[in-house]
Amino acid sequence: MASANPGMDPDVFEQFIEQLKRYVRERLIPAEKDIIQNNEIPADIVAEMREMGLFGLTTPEEHGGAGLNVSQYACTINAVSYAMPAFRSLITINTGMFCAAIKNGGTPAQKDEWLPRVAAGDIASFGLTEPGSGSDSAGLETTAEKVGDQWVLNGTKRYITNAPQAKMALIMARTSKENLPKNAHVSAFIVPMDTPGVSVGKSDKKMGQAGSQIADVILDDVRLSADALLGAELGKGFVYAMKSLDTGRISVGSAATGYARRALDSGLRYATERKAFGEPIANFQLIQQMLADSEIEIYAAEAMMADVTRRADAGENVLRKAAAFKVFATEMCGRVVDRVVQIYGGAGYLAEYDAERFYRDARLYRIYEGTTQILQLQIAKHMLREFQDA
């Protein structure tokens, strides 16, 4: 199969990644303590990220973006995610779900209007989860009714990343009272966040991932023009959302792999500096076992990342493999950060050290973009379907 997107020139991309890695280490990581304290990424850093083109990584070049392919995108997210998760959270609704949905399902006019805004760094959010439904689209309660030549939306979306800063949102809403096959009762709508009737709840307090803002989005008789319906087609919203979730799951897997590497580097440094019984604890074999097991698992995740992104760029359907990568990488990250806390010992439980933050930050990776359990069911369902069709 021919590659759907050749991406950025490899030499140019290599220079970009080296520059990005320096930026992460020299600029983003030193800013982490202040971001944790204020629970917000400073405006000057957001401006720098816009200037570097980080919001337009996957936007086609003709719409002002970098046009990265999936392999390059995953590599970039992996590099950004060596720093605290807030930086990735800020950019990846733009580069992932919102951009993918517009590219996959938008009309030419919608692409021309919204993709340049995505690339320029107008922050986007994505509204699927609700108080009574997350992975279960049949439980979706937000409605969109056609009134004259307008759509009227009502409902509440929950845990919406970037909602407090967002300029626009892609909202999944029910356009049929009945649950239809292939989730055809769900349509997608592009909603400017300054539309009358749109309000955002207070930013939720979280276990970890400081600096990343999530909140409810409340839609109260929100009136939208007819062209707000993504693709100008009813019943395709969930399909577009699921297509973009493949990219999102690859992004989360890549992020978890990058953050596991950061945690392991921290544990390695601590093990060589901390002494017990007159020598560095890195000399003790059970410490070495934890370091080695972590390196082995990170390497396995990196190999999965390379494989699934290569397949995606070749045009393969990677739904199952993207899910498998996301599950393995995020569960792996959880094991690595747990070992790092153990390597730190008592210090690993103190907020003064990084280990406890890594532990709290990593926990969410196993939940969003499809929980481990939902993805296990999805993987098994596709395995059984393929076996029965063989």
N, C-alpha and C positions, 0 to 999 in steps of 0.2 A: 504494500500500500504506500502511496506517495505521502510524504509529510504534508499535513494540512497547513503548517506554518513553519517556514525555515528559521524564523526568529531573527535576532540581531546577529550581525557579523561576528563570528566566533572570537576574532582577535579584539574587536571593540568590546565585546561582552567580557572578556577576560580582564581587560583594563578597568572596566566598570566594577567588576566584582572586587578587584584588589583595592580600588578606591573606596568602595562601600565597606569592606572589612576594616580598613583604617579608620573610617568615619565611625563605625560601630565602637571600636576600641578606644579611640581618642576623644570622641564627642559624646556618644550615647551612654556608654557605661559610666563615665564620670558624672553624668547628670542623674543617675538613678536614685541616689539618696534624696535629692531635692524633690524628685517626682514622687517618691514614696511618701515624703512628708506632706506634700501639697495635693497628692492624688490627681495630678494634672501634668501633661506634657507642656513645657513652656512654649509660648507662641513663636519664639525665635527658632526653636528646634523644628516646629511644624513647618515654618517657612523654609528652612533649610531642606527639609524632606521634600517639600514641593519643588524647590529649585533643582534638586537632584533627580526629579522625575519619578519618585517612588510611588506616587498615586496613579501614574499612568503606565505602569510596567506592562500590562496586558492589553492596553488600549491600542488598536491598530494605528500605524504611523500616519495614515491619512486623516485620522481624527486627533492627532497631536500626542500620541503615546509612543512608547518604545517598541511595541509589537513583539514582546518576548514570546518564545514558544513555551510549552509546559515545562520542559527540562530547565530552561534558563530561569523561568519564574520560580520553580521550586528551589533552585540553587540560591536565588536572591533572597527568598523568604528564610531559607536556612541560615544565611549570613546575617540578616537583620535580627533573627531570633536568638543569636548568641547573646544579645542584650535582653533586657527585661521584656515580657510579652506585650506591654502596652504599645510599643512602637509598631509591632506587627498588627495588633488589633486596629490601630488607627487607619492603616493603609489598606488592609486586605478586604474590607467590604467593597471599597472602590475597585481594587484589582481583581477580586474574586467574584463574589456572587452578583453584585450589581452590574459590573462590566460584562460578565459572562451572559447574564440574562438579556441585556440590551443587544449584545453581539449576536446571540443565538436566536432571539425572538423579536427584536425590535423592528419596526418599519424603517425604511430609509430616512424618513423625517425624524423619527425618534433617535436613531443613531446620530444623525447630524446635530441634533439639539443637545443630547445628553452625554455622548461619549467625550466631546471636548471638555465638558465641565468635569467629568470624572478625571480625565488626564491632568487638568489644571489644579486638581486638589480640592474641589468642592466636596466636602466629606459626605459620604453616603451611608445609609443604613438599610437593613434588610429585615422585613417584618413577616415572619412565618409563625413563630411561637406565640401562643396565647396562654392566659391563665389556666384554661382547661384542656389545652392540646399543644403538643410539641411535635413529636414524630408522627402523631396520628392525625392525618389530614381529614379523616372523617369527622373528627371532633371540632373542626374549624367553625368558629361562630361569627367572625367578622363578615359583614355582608356588604355587597355592592349592588345597588338597585338602579336600573335605568329610569330616569325621570326626564322626559322630554329628550333633549340632546345632551344631557349630563348624566354622570354617574354620581350616586350619593353613597358614601361609605360610612359605616358605623361599626365600632368594635374597639377592642383593646389588644394591643400586642405587648408581650412581656419579654424581659431580658434582652432588649434590643441594643446591640453594641453600637456605640457612637451616637445614640439617639440625642443626647444633650448638645452635641456639636453639629449634627447632620443638617445639610442643606436640602437633601432630597432622600426619599426612601422608596424602595420597591416593596409594595404591600400585597400580600396574598389575601384574597377575599372570596367569599362564597357568592357565586352568581347563579346558583341553583339551590333550591331548598332541599332537594333530594341528593343523596350521595350517589354519584354516577361512576360507572366503570372508568378505570384509569385516571381517577381523580379529576374528571372533567367538570366537576362542580366548582373547582378552584380556578380563579383567573388572577392575573397579576396587573397591578396598577402602579404607575409612576406618580409619586405624590411629592410635590414641593412642600417642604416642612413649614413654610410660611403661609400655607393655605388656611383660610379661616376654618375653625373647627378642629385643627390639629393641635394637640398639646402634648407636652412631654412631662412625665412624672419626675420626682426627685431621683437623683443618681443613687442606685442601690449600693449598699455597703456589701463588700464581698470578702471571702476568705483570703484571697490573694489577688494577683494581677493588678496591683496599684497603678493608677494612671490611666487605666482603661475604663471608660465610662459606659455603664449600661443603665437603661431605664425603660419604663413603660411608655408606649406611644398610644395616646387616646384619640380616637377618631369619632367626632360627634357631628353628624350631618355634614360631612366633608364633601363639598361639591367640586367635581372635576369635569373638565371638558371631555368629549368623546375620545380624543386622541391620547388620553391618559392610559387607556387599555393597552397593555403591552402586546405588540404585534397586531393590534386591531382585531384580535381573535379571542372569542370566549373559550373558556375551558382548557387553556393551555398553560395557565400559571404554574401549576404544580410540576408540569413537565419541564418548564424553563428552570424552575427552582431546583429540581433534581439534577438537571444537566450541570447547573452551576455548582451543585454540591460535590460533584466529582472533583472539580478544581479546588473547592473549599477543603475537602478531606485531604487532598494531596498537600495543600498549604498547611493544614494543622499537623499532619505527619512530619512535614519538613521542619516546621517550627519546633515540634517536640524533640526532634533529632538534634537541632541546633542548640536547644536549651539543655538537653542532656549532656552535650559536649561541654557547654559552659560549666555545668555543675561538676562534671568529672574533672575538668581542669582545676576547678577550685579545690576539690577533694585531693587531687594529686599534689597541689601546692601545699595544702595544709599538712598532708601526710609526710612531706619531706621536711617541713619546718617544725612540726610538733614533736617534741622528744618525750620519751618515757623509758624508764630503766636505763637512762644514759645514752639512748640512741634514737634516731628518727623512727616514728612508728611505721614509716614506709618500709622499714627492714623486716617488719613482722609479716609472716606468711599469710595470715588470715586477712590482714589489710590488703596485701597484694592480691589475694583472691577477689576481694570486692572490686579493686581497681581493674583487674583483668576481665572479670565478668561484665563490667560496665563497658569496657572497650569492645569486647566481643559483640555485645548487643547493639551498641551504637553502629558498629561496622555493618551488622546485618540490616539495620534500618536504612543506612546509607545505600546499601546495595539494592534494597527494595525501592527506595526513592529513585535511583537511577533506572531501574527496570520499568517501573510503572510510568514514569514520565517519558521514557523512550517509546513505550507502547502508545501512550496518548498522542505523542507527536507523529506517530506513524498512522494515526487515524483509527486505532483499535478502540473498541468499547472497553473501557477500563473500570466500569462500575464496581465489579467484584474486587479487582486488584487494588483500586483506590481505597475501598473499604478495608481490605486486608492490611494495607500499608498503614492506614490511619490507626487501626486497632493495635497493630504490633508496635508502632513507633510511640504511641501515647502510653501504652501499658509499660513499654520499655523505659520511657522517661520516668514514669512513676517508680520503677524499681531502682533506677540509677540515683534519683534524688534521695530515695530512702537510704541507699547505701552511703551516700555522701553525708547525710545526717549522722549515720552510724560511725563513719570515719572521723567526723568531728567530735564524736563522743558527747559529753555534757555540753560543750560549746555549741554543738549542732542544734540544741534546743533553745538557744538564746537569740533574741532579735538582733543582738549586736553583730552577729555573724551572718553571712549570706546563706548558709545551708538551710536554715528554717524557712527563709523566703523562697528558695528554690522549691522546697517541698510543698509549700502552699500554692505557689504559682502553677506548678505542674499539674495539680489535681484536676483543673478544669479541662485540660486537653482530652481527658477520657470521657467528657460529657458532651461538649458542643460539637456541631456538625455531625450529629449522630452518635449516641452513646455506644460504648463497646457492645452492650447487649443487643441493641437494635441492629447494629452492623453485623454481629454474629448471626442473627436471624436472617438478615438480607443475604449474607454470603452463603449460608446453608440453603436458603430457598433457591438461589441461582444454581448451586451445585446439583441439587435434586432435580431441578427442571432440565438441566443439561443431560443428566444421567438418564432421565425418562425419555428425552427426545433422541438419544443416541441410538 
